[in-house]
Amino acid sequence: SRQEHQSLLEKLSALEKKVIVGGVDLLAKAEEQEKLLEESNMELEERRKRAEQLRKELEEKEQERLDIEEKYTSLQEEAQGKTKKLKKVWTMLMAAKSEVS
């Protein structure tokens, strides 16, 4: 049992030496790379969210612009209609004045 224990310790030590290659701790390096990957994924997700937010804002601004354009067109049409009606009334007034004279 003691010999098995010693044998297992030696195997563990050999495995640890294999993990550290050329003075580089591969486990620590893998953990560091995993951490960097996670940070990159978080940053990418933030950028996606920001891009989506900007896209929504752009859509809202475009809709506002269209609404303003439509309102302007409606007001312009209303003004044209009232101008036409005013000219008609003016013509009727002038005709009535000439009849009275």
N, C-alpha and C positions, 0 to 999 in steps of 0.2 A: 504494500500500500504506500509505504514511504517512497519506494523506488518509483512507483507509478506517478506519485505526486511530483517527484523530482523530474521525471521524464516529461510530464505535462508542462512544468515550469520552463524546461529547456526548449520545448516546442514553442511555447508562448514567446519566449525570448527571441527565438529564431524568426518567428512571424513578425515580431516588432521590428527586428533589424531589417527584414524585407520591406516593411512598410516605409521605413526611413531609407531612402535611396539618394545617394549623392548629397547628403546633408539636408535633404528636403523631406519634411514630414508630409507624406502623401495624404494622410487623413486630414491634417490641418489645411492643406492646400485644397482638398476637395470641399471641405466645409467652407473655406473662404470663397471658392468659386460658386458654391451653392448660394451663399449669402449675396454675392454680387448679382447672380442670376435673379434672385428674388427681388433685389432692389431695382434691377432693370425692368422686371415685370411690373412692379408697382409704378415705376415712372411711366412706363408705356401705358398702363391703365389710366393714369392721371391725364396723360396727353390725349387718350381716346375720349375721356370724359370732357375735357376742355374743347376738343374739336366738335363733339356733339353739341355742347352748350353754344359754341359759336355758330354752328349750323342752324340751331333753333332760333338764335337771335337774328341771324340773317333772314330767315324765313319770315319772322315777325316784322322786321323792317320792310321787307318786300311787300308784305300784305298791307302794312300801313301806307306805303307808297301807292299801291293800287287803289286803296280806299280813298286816298286824297285825290288821286286822278279821277276816280269815278265821281266823287263829290263835285270836283271842279267842272266836269262835263255836265253834270246835272244842273249846277248853278248857271253855267253858260247857256244851256238849253232853256232854263227858266227865264234868264235875262232876254234871250232872243224872242221867246214867246211874248213876254210883257212888252218888249219894244214894238213888236208887230201889232199887238193889241192897241198900244198907245198911238201908233201911227194911224190905225183905223179910226180910233176915237177922234183924233185930231182932224182927220179928213172929214168926218161927220160934223164936227164942230164948225169947220170952215164952210162946209156946205150949208149948214143951218144959218150961219152968219150972213152968207151971201143971199140967202132967201129972205132974211129979215130986212136987209138993206134995200 
